[in-house]
Amino acid sequence: MFLDTVLEVVRIKQEIREVDSEYALFPIAGPNEAHMVSHRLIGDEDREVFLVMCLNTQNRITAIHRCHVGSLNASLISPREVFKSAILNNSSSIIVSHNHPANSKQPSPEDLEVTKRLQECGRVLDIEVLDHIIVTPDGKFTSLREEGYM
């Protein structure tokens, strides 16, 4: 027996909320601009926060997603959650960042593994991961692209 009606099981609706219009279509020319945005939004957090900047084809910010809030020194990142906002915002590429509340700008082995996994997923989805920025409360940062990890 065939169904005469097709039921919609899940409806995906993008909700646009203006949180900080200061970054709407802000151009990201390199790691310094990505750090500036990241540090302003998560630099002083007391727990690790993972941020996703969604970019259009001209590397301008179309959305910023606070993807995950972790513990004092760890954050479990799911590629599904990272790329969900990128897909819903028709992003050409993303820049991810997270903070190290303990003031160390050095990437951990877990940071490097997450970056590698996100790059692999991005290749499949055709959404390039341009950089992974680690920010610290004192204003220092590390670009994993500049450091040769990407």
Backbone as a chain_set.jsonl record, in Angstrom:
{"seq": "MFLDTVLEVVRIKQEIREVDSEYALFPIAGPNEAHMVSHRLIGDEDREVFLVMCLNTQNRITAIHRCHVGSLNASLISPREVFKSAILNNSSSIIVSHNHPANSKQPSPEDLEVTKRLQECGRVLDIEVLDHIIVTPDGKFTSLREEGYM", "coords": {"N": [[0.837, -1.182, 0.0], [0.585, 2.199, -0.842], [1.441, 5.396, 0.419], [-0.637, 8.214, 0.341], [-0.007, 10.641, 1.223], [2.735, 12.637, 2.08], [4.595, 12.928, 4.924], [6.042, 15.488, 6.814], [8.75, 15.106, 8.745], [10.741, 16.451, 10.182], [11.244, 19.871, 10.493], [13.364, 22.275, 9.382], [14.241, 25.354, 10.418], [15.664, 28.401, 9.98], [16.598, 30.653, 12.373], [17.021, 33.984, 12.746], [18.78, 36.058, 14.766], [19.615, 39.173, 15.94], [22.47, 39.757, 17.525], [24.936, 41.018, 17.898], [25.46, 43.42, 15.953], [27.744, 44.595, 15.147], [29.586, 42.892, 13.987], [28.461, 42.049, 11.637], [28.896, 41.076, 8.413], [31.589, 41.62, 8.682], [34.889, 41.868, 7.521], [37.268, 39.25, 7.281], [40.52, 39.21, 7.068], [42.709, 37.823, 7.854], [44.471, 36.009, 10.484], [44.698, 37.912, 12.561], [42.374, 39.554, 12.516], [40.452, 37.566, 12.956], [41.217, 36.767, 15.493], [40.718, 39.15, 16.909], [37.888, 39.347, 16.847], [37.202, 36.905, 18.09], [38.484, 37.108, 20.598], [37.171, 39.266, 21.705], [34.616, 38.212, 22.027], [34.87, 35.761, 23.469], [37.175, 35.795, 25.002], [37.471, 36.379, 27.747], [36.132, 34.415, 29.118], [35.412, 32.015, 31.723], [35.45, 29.326, 31.326], [36.189, 26.845, 28.821], [35.18, 27.868, 25.62], [33.771, 27.222, 22.519], [33.823, 28.639, 19.407], [32.258, 29.412, 16.304], [32.85, 30.983, 13.325], [31.047, 31.911, 10.629], [31.551, 32.265, 7.212], [31.193, 34.142, 4.157], [31.727, 33.957, 0.56], [33.506, 36.0, 0.238], [34.963, 36.116, 2.508], [33.646, 37.379, 4.618], [31.95, 37.849, 7.686], [29.023, 36.079, 8.21], [27.592, 34.863, 10.143], [27.881, 34.121, 13.624], [28.513, 31.536, 15.763], [28.108, 30.286, 18.921], [29.252, 27.489, 19.761], [29.841, 25.479, 21.683], [30.104, 25.09, 25.207], [32.482, 24.302, 27.5], [34.414, 22.731, 30.074], [36.725, 23.788, 32.635], [39.14, 23.183, 31.366], [38.62, 21.785, 29.044], [36.696, 20.861, 26.144], [34.169, 19.25, 24.483], [33.888, 18.658, 21.178], [31.641, 18.455, 18.532], [31.646, 17.665, 15.181], [29.245, 17.753, 13.791], [27.69, 19.71, 15.116], [29.315, 21.944, 14.741], [29.333, 22.301, 11.937], [26.645, 22.545, 11.402], [25.645, 25.172, 11.813], [27.133, 26.432, 9.843], [26.179, 25.273, 7.482], [23.447, 25.975, 7.579], [23.708, 28.686, 7.279], [24.626, 29.013, 4.74], [27.415, 28.984, 4.305], [30.617, 29.567, 2.904], [33.044, 29.064, 3.973], [34.634, 28.465, 7.183], [35.864, 29.789, 10.289], [37.183, 28.576, 13.181], [37.332, 28.963, 16.715], [38.632, 28.912, 20.029], [38.851, 29.431, 23.562], [41.507, 29.495, 25.979], [41.264, 29.421, 29.195], [43.255, 29.26, 31.147], [45.344, 30.777, 30.295], [47.261, 29.798, 28.505], [48.599, 29.731, 25.324], [49.269, 27.635, 23.792], [48.527, 24.915, 21.64], [46.706, 22.013, 22.544], [47.098, 18.393, 22.357], [44.521, 17.437, 21.884], [43.272, 19.687, 20.794], [44.575, 19.827, 18.334], [43.769, 17.409, 17.207], [40.973, 17.755, 17.01], [40.931, 19.852, 15.181], [42.022, 18.641, 12.901], [40.041, 16.714, 12.418], [37.814, 18.351, 11.917], [38.692, 19.619, 9.582], [38.734, 17.432, 7.822], [35.99, 16.756, 7.747], [35.011, 19.149, 6.719], [36.087, 19.101, 4.144], [34.559, 17.068, 2.972], [32.045, 18.238, 3.071], [32.428, 20.453, 1.528], [33.068, 22.877, 2.727], [35.375, 24.959, 3.687], [37.729, 24.87, 6.35], [39.229, 27.528, 7.48], [40.94, 28.435, 9.515], [42.029, 27.818, 12.906], [41.751, 29.345, 15.837], [43.306, 30.026, 18.896], [42.566, 31.662, 21.803], [43.586, 33.742, 24.554], [43.034, 34.982, 27.932], [44.751, 37.159, 28.382], [45.07, 38.378, 25.957], [46.745, 37.276, 24.056], [47.335, 35.043, 21.268], [47.058, 32.055, 19.244], [47.388, 31.002, 15.949], [46.475, 28.203, 14.352], [46.817, 27.671, 11.67], [48.855, 29.484, 10.886], [50.884, 28.457, 12.455], [51.467, 26.115, 11.215], [50.007, 23.781, 11.588], [47.846, 23.248, 10.064]], "CA": [[0.0, 0.0, 0.0], [1.34, 3.444, -0.934], [0.881, 6.542, 1.134], [-1.052, 9.329, -0.499], [0.487, 11.865, 1.84], [4.105, 12.611, 2.59], [4.641, 13.675, 6.175], [7.301, 16.154, 7.113], [9.134, 14.65, 10.07], [11.493, 17.516, 10.822], [11.297, 21.109, 9.728], [14.503, 23.087, 9.773], [13.945, 26.761, 10.208], [16.743, 29.248, 10.45], [16.151, 31.804, 13.137], [18.052, 35.018, 12.736], [18.685, 36.972, 15.9], [20.698, 40.144, 15.934], [23.094, 39.78, 18.834], [25.947, 42.069, 17.882], [25.55, 43.781, 14.535], [29.088, 45.115, 14.891], [30.343, 41.937, 13.188], [27.745, 41.681, 10.423], [29.697, 41.209, 7.207], [32.945, 42.056, 9.032], [35.846, 41.112, 6.7], [38.365, 38.56, 7.95], [41.643, 39.167, 6.129], [43.736, 36.936, 8.385], [44.295, 35.599, 11.876], [44.554, 39.043, 13.483], [40.958, 39.926, 12.578], [39.745, 36.455, 13.599], [41.532, 36.862, 16.92], [40.03, 40.305, 17.478], [36.485, 38.975, 17.049], [37.144, 35.823, 19.079], [38.868, 37.583, 21.925], [36.101, 40.138, 22.21], [33.429, 37.431, 22.372], [35.091, 34.656, 24.416], [38.497, 35.893, 25.61], [37.473, 36.45, 29.207], [35.285, 33.358, 29.686], [36.091, 31.218, 32.738], [35.467, 27.949, 30.841], [36.449, 26.806, 27.38], [34.039, 28.121, 24.743], [34.127, 26.973, 21.122], [33.119, 29.597, 18.57], [32.322, 29.184, 14.857], [32.564, 32.148, 12.49], [30.611, 31.496, 9.296], [32.006, 33.279, 6.25], [30.733, 34.019, 2.782], [32.82, 33.753, -0.402], [34.441, 37.121, 0.35], [35.492, 36.031, 3.876], [32.94, 38.292, 5.521], [31.165, 37.098, 8.665], [27.572, 36.058, 8.025], [27.018, 34.389, 11.407], [28.799, 33.653, 14.648], [27.798, 30.537, 16.553], [28.743, 29.8, 20.147], [28.939, 26.086, 19.521], [29.92, 24.623, 22.863], [30.747, 25.579, 26.423], [33.05, 23.129, 28.162], [34.844, 22.858, 31.462], [37.871, 24.68, 32.807], [40.255, 22.899, 30.459], [38.249, 20.868, 27.96], [35.434, 21.082, 25.465], [33.923, 18.176, 23.525], [33.383, 19.293, 19.96], [31.039, 17.577, 17.544], [31.609, 18.279, 13.848], [27.844, 17.969, 13.421], [27.275, 21.001, 15.653], [30.135, 22.988, 14.121], [28.936, 22.537, 10.551], [25.216, 22.831, 11.298], [25.459, 26.616, 11.596], [27.733, 26.782, 8.555], [25.258, 24.838, 6.425], [22.232, 26.788, 7.647], [24.026, 30.058, 6.862], [25.186, 28.958, 3.393], [28.802, 29.435, 4.422], [31.649, 29.074, 2.006], [34.137, 28.606, 4.832], [34.485, 28.817, 8.589], [37.024, 29.89, 11.162], [36.795, 28.179, 14.522], [38.231, 29.448, 17.755], [38.25, 28.635, 21.406], [39.706, 30.104, 24.53], [42.205, 28.754, 27.027], [41.16, 30.276, 30.38], [44.481, 29.2, 31.96], [46.294, 31.718, 29.69], [48.245, 29.156, 27.641], [48.193, 29.81, 23.916], [49.753, 26.426, 23.126], [47.475, 23.942, 21.34], [46.817, 20.691, 23.159], [46.904, 17.318, 21.371], [43.09, 17.378, 21.568], [43.002, 20.808, 19.878], [45.082, 19.449, 17.01], [42.924, 16.323, 16.699], [39.693, 18.355, 16.616], [41.174, 20.63, 13.964], [42.177, 17.675, 11.804], [38.736, 16.108, 12.151], [36.964, 19.366, 11.289], [39.162, 19.803, 8.206], [38.263, 16.278, 7.039], [34.549, 16.919, 7.545], [34.832, 20.297, 5.841], [36.371, 18.679, 2.758], [33.402, 16.306, 2.5], [30.916, 19.159, 2.923], [32.855, 21.57, 0.69], [33.125, 24.083, 3.549], [36.764, 24.965, 4.135], [38.099, 25.392, 7.663], [40.348, 28.411, 7.153], [41.878, 28.561, 10.628], [41.583, 27.535, 14.264], [42.402, 30.358, 16.663], [43.24, 29.842, 20.344], [42.706, 32.962, 22.453], [43.82, 33.715, 25.994], [42.516, 36.19, 28.581], [45.687, 38.286, 28.323], [45.09, 38.963, 24.616], [47.611, 36.558, 23.127], [46.61, 34.021, 20.508], [47.778, 31.184, 18.322], [46.7, 30.585, 14.734], [46.996, 26.888, 13.977], [47.25, 27.761, 10.268], [50.174, 30.128, 10.852], [51.86, 27.589, 13.14], [51.733, 24.966, 10.353], [49.217, 22.598, 11.962], [46.762, 23.083, 9.083]], "C": [[0.885, 1.249, 0.0], [0.64, 4.542, -0.148], [0.513, 7.634, 0.148], [-0.477, 10.649, 0.002], [1.921, 11.665, 2.305], [4.127, 13.499, 3.829], [6.017, 14.275, 6.366], [7.645, 15.813, 8.559], [9.837, 15.76, 10.85], [11.471, 18.733, 9.917], [12.467, 21.924, 10.263], [14.182, 24.52, 9.417], [15.097, 27.565, 10.786], [16.15, 30.451, 11.157], [17.29, 32.803, 13.18], [17.784, 35.964, 13.902], [19.876, 37.904, 15.848], [21.244, 40.229, 17.348], [24.09, 40.928, 18.901], [26.191, 42.436, 16.427], [26.907, 44.351, 14.16], [29.879, 44.193, 13.957], [29.624, 41.493, 11.922], [28.577, 42.054, 9.205], [31.085, 41.808, 7.464], [33.945, 41.234, 8.218], [36.966, 40.506, 7.543], [39.487, 38.396, 6.925], [42.741, 38.214, 6.593], [43.502, 36.649, 9.848], [44.138, 36.762, 12.857], [43.097, 39.475, 13.632], [40.138, 38.834, 13.265], [39.991, 36.466, 15.103], [40.773, 38.005, 17.571], [38.568, 39.965, 17.794], [36.378, 37.931, 18.156], [37.433, 36.325, 20.481], [37.772, 38.458, 22.531], [34.905, 39.33, 22.704], [33.675, 36.372, 23.449], [36.396, 34.748, 25.195], [38.509, 35.873, 27.125], [36.568, 35.411, 29.873], [36.086, 32.524, 30.691], [36.117, 29.724, 32.415], [35.757, 27.978, 29.351], [35.148, 26.971, 26.602], [34.529, 27.963, 23.314], [33.218, 27.807, 20.24], [33.307, 29.241, 17.096], [31.942, 30.477, 14.149], [32.244, 31.637, 11.092], [30.924, 32.628, 8.325], [31.39, 33.043, 4.875], [31.955, 33.884, 1.846], [33.85, 34.87, -0.379], [35.074, 37.207, 1.741], [34.916, 37.1, 4.8], [32.036, 37.459, 6.428], [29.677, 37.232, 8.361], [26.863, 35.58, 9.29], [28.151, 33.999, 12.345], [28.0, 32.743, 15.565], [28.649, 30.117, 17.74], [28.375, 28.33, 20.24], [28.912, 25.242, 20.794], [30.596, 25.346, 24.014], [31.197, 24.354, 27.189], [33.358, 23.377, 29.62], [36.029, 23.81, 31.537], [38.956, 24.452, 31.778], [39.893, 21.956, 29.313], [36.893, 21.248, 27.386], [35.273, 19.975, 24.432], [33.222, 18.758, 22.311], [32.854, 18.24, 19.0], [31.037, 18.281, 16.19], [30.181, 18.584, 13.389], [27.376, 19.348, 13.881], [28.045, 22.16, 15.023], [29.599, 23.321, 12.735], [27.447, 22.817, 10.385], [24.995, 24.316, 11.034], [26.031, 27.051, 10.256], [26.801, 26.422, 7.397], [24.016, 25.72, 6.403], [22.469, 28.232, 7.197], [24.683, 30.114, 5.486], [26.632, 29.43, 3.35], [29.706, 28.786, 3.401], [32.797, 28.468, 2.809], [33.829, 29.007, 6.267], [35.858, 29.041, 9.209], [36.507, 29.513, 12.536], [37.794, 28.754, 15.511], [37.728, 28.961, 19.1], [39.25, 29.304, 22.328], [40.386, 29.091, 25.451], [42.2, 29.643, 28.274], [42.432, 30.308, 31.229], [45.608, 30.041, 31.372], [47.402, 31.064, 28.868], [47.751, 29.225, 26.206], [48.653, 28.59, 23.129], [48.611, 25.456, 22.851], [47.749, 22.615, 22.039], [46.726, 19.632, 22.063], [45.438, 17.198, 20.955], [42.696, 18.507, 20.616], [43.417, 20.451, 18.456], [44.221, 18.36, 16.39], [41.573, 16.858, 16.231], [39.847, 19.12, 15.304], [41.279, 19.71, 12.756], [40.826, 17.073, 11.418], [37.798, 17.103, 11.465], [37.386, 19.619, 9.84], [38.671, 18.665, 7.314], [36.77, 16.405, 6.744], [34.262, 18.073, 6.592], [35.09, 19.953, 4.384], [35.176, 17.928, 2.176], [32.231, 17.237, 2.206], [31.194, 20.324, 1.982], [32.722, 22.909, 1.425], [34.514, 24.091, 4.18], [36.906, 25.535, 5.548], [39.365, 26.212, 7.444], [41.388, 28.49, 8.267], [41.203, 28.103, 11.909], [42.413, 28.442, 15.157], [42.218, 29.998, 18.138], [43.502, 31.202, 20.976], [42.904, 32.784, 23.95], [43.299, 35.008, 26.616], [43.447, 37.4, 28.475], [45.853, 38.876, 26.924], [46.018, 38.294, 23.628], [46.786, 35.513, 22.383], [47.572, 33.189, 19.68], [46.863, 30.869, 17.153], [47.288, 29.245, 14.338], [47.419, 26.843, 12.514], [48.642, 28.357, 10.205], [51.271, 29.258, 11.473], [52.147, 26.308, 12.342], [50.987, 23.703, 10.706], [48.095, 22.318, 10.972], [47.344, 23.217, 7.678]], "O": [[1.839, 1.33, 0.775], [-0.587, 4.596, -0.069], [1.274, 7.937, -0.771], [-0.465, 11.647, -0.719], [2.261, 10.622, 2.863], [3.732, 14.664, 3.786], [7.032, 13.63, 6.103], [6.922, 16.185, 9.483], [9.559, 15.977, 12.03], [11.66, 18.62, 8.706], [12.538, 22.221, 11.455], [13.89, 24.848, 8.267], [15.45, 27.41, 11.955], [15.313, 31.169, 10.61], [18.397, 32.48, 13.61], [16.722, 36.578, 14.007], [21.018, 37.461, 15.724], [20.57, 40.712, 18.257], [24.085, 41.713, 19.849], [27.029, 41.835, 15.755], [27.187, 44.566, 12.98], [30.745, 44.659, 13.216], [30.135, 40.637, 11.2], [28.916, 43.22, 9.005], [31.678, 42.424, 6.578], [33.86, 40.006, 8.223], [37.535, 41.17, 8.41], [39.411, 37.552, 6.033], [43.609, 37.839, 5.804], [42.459, 37.001, 10.398], [43.495, 36.598, 13.894], [42.635, 39.733, 14.744], [39.241, 39.127, 14.055], [39.081, 36.207, 15.891], [40.24, 37.848, 18.669], [38.077, 40.264, 18.883], [35.552, 38.063, 19.058], [36.716, 36.007, 21.43], [37.493, 38.385, 23.728], [34.255, 39.708, 23.679], [32.788, 36.107, 24.26], [36.694, 33.851, 25.984], [39.47, 35.393, 27.727], [36.271, 35.52, 31.063], [37.294, 32.346, 30.53], [36.733, 28.942, 33.14], [35.591, 29.007, 28.696], [34.15, 26.307, 26.883], [35.572, 28.501, 22.942], [31.994, 27.698, 20.312], [34.389, 28.818, 16.689], [30.848, 31.005, 14.347], [33.081, 31.002, 10.45], [30.607, 33.79, 8.578], [31.107, 31.911, 4.483], [33.081, 33.716, 2.313], [34.947, 34.714, -0.914], [35.646, 38.233, 2.11], [35.615, 37.649, 5.651], [31.432, 36.481, 5.987], [29.14, 38.336, 8.266], [25.68, 35.856, 9.488], [29.232, 33.601, 11.912], [26.948, 33.124, 16.079], [29.776, 29.65, 17.575], [27.308, 27.977, 20.742], [28.044, 24.384, 20.952], [31.538, 26.114, 23.818], [30.395, 23.471, 27.493], [32.665, 24.126, 30.307], [36.295, 24.554, 30.593], [39.623, 25.396, 31.354], [40.783, 21.388, 28.68], [36.062, 21.869, 28.049], [36.152, 19.783, 23.592], [32.111, 19.279, 22.403], [33.534, 17.261, 18.693], [30.488, 19.376, 16.063], [29.946, 19.563, 12.68], [26.735, 20.072, 13.12], [27.486, 23.233, 14.801], [29.43, 24.493, 12.397], [27.027, 23.283, 9.326], [24.241, 24.681, 10.131], [25.481, 27.937, 9.603], [26.659, 27.191, 6.446], [23.581, 26.162, 5.34], [21.534, 28.918, 6.783], [25.238, 31.145, 5.105], [27.022, 30.186, 2.46], [29.569, 27.605, 3.08], [33.431, 27.5, 2.39], [32.904, 29.773, 6.536], [36.872, 28.547, 8.717], [35.51, 30.062, 13.005], [38.954, 28.997, 15.177], [36.551, 28.644, 19.271], [40.346, 29.687, 21.92], [39.892, 27.984, 25.663], [43.046, 30.528, 28.398], [42.666, 31.276, 31.952], [46.721, 30.024, 31.896], [48.397, 31.721, 28.563], [46.625, 28.828, 25.906], [48.445, 28.523, 21.917], [47.801, 25.197, 23.742], [48.891, 22.16, 22.109], [46.315, 19.944, 20.945], [45.146, 16.891, 19.8], [41.873, 18.301, 19.724], [42.7, 20.737, 17.498], [43.967, 18.379, 15.186], [41.081, 16.46, 15.176], [38.988, 19.039, 14.426], [40.687, 19.978, 11.71], [40.511, 16.942, 10.235], [37.073, 16.739, 10.539], [36.536, 19.81, 8.97], [38.243, 18.899, 6.184], [36.34, 16.184, 5.612], [33.367, 17.979, 5.752], [34.4, 20.446, 3.491], [34.822, 18.13, 1.015], [31.513, 17.056, 1.223], [30.29, 21.101, 1.673], [32.325, 23.921, 0.848], [34.792, 23.32, 5.098], [36.288, 26.542, 5.893], [40.445, 25.656, 7.246], [42.583, 28.599, 7.994], [39.978, 28.012, 11.99], [43.636, 28.316, 15.22], [41.106, 29.702, 18.575], [44.534, 31.824, 20.721], [42.45, 31.803, 24.538], [43.137, 36.013, 25.923], [42.983, 38.54, 28.479], [46.676, 39.768, 26.719], [46.076, 38.703, 22.468], [45.691, 35.145, 22.807], [48.723, 33.56, 19.45], [45.7, 30.51, 17.342], [48.474, 29.158, 14.021], [48.293, 26.055, 12.152], [49.522, 27.804, 9.545], [52.432, 29.318, 11.069], [52.983, 25.504, 12.752], [51.303, 22.64, 10.172], [47.461, 21.265, 11.035], [46.612, 23.112, 6.694]]}, "num_chains": 1, "name": "protein.A"}
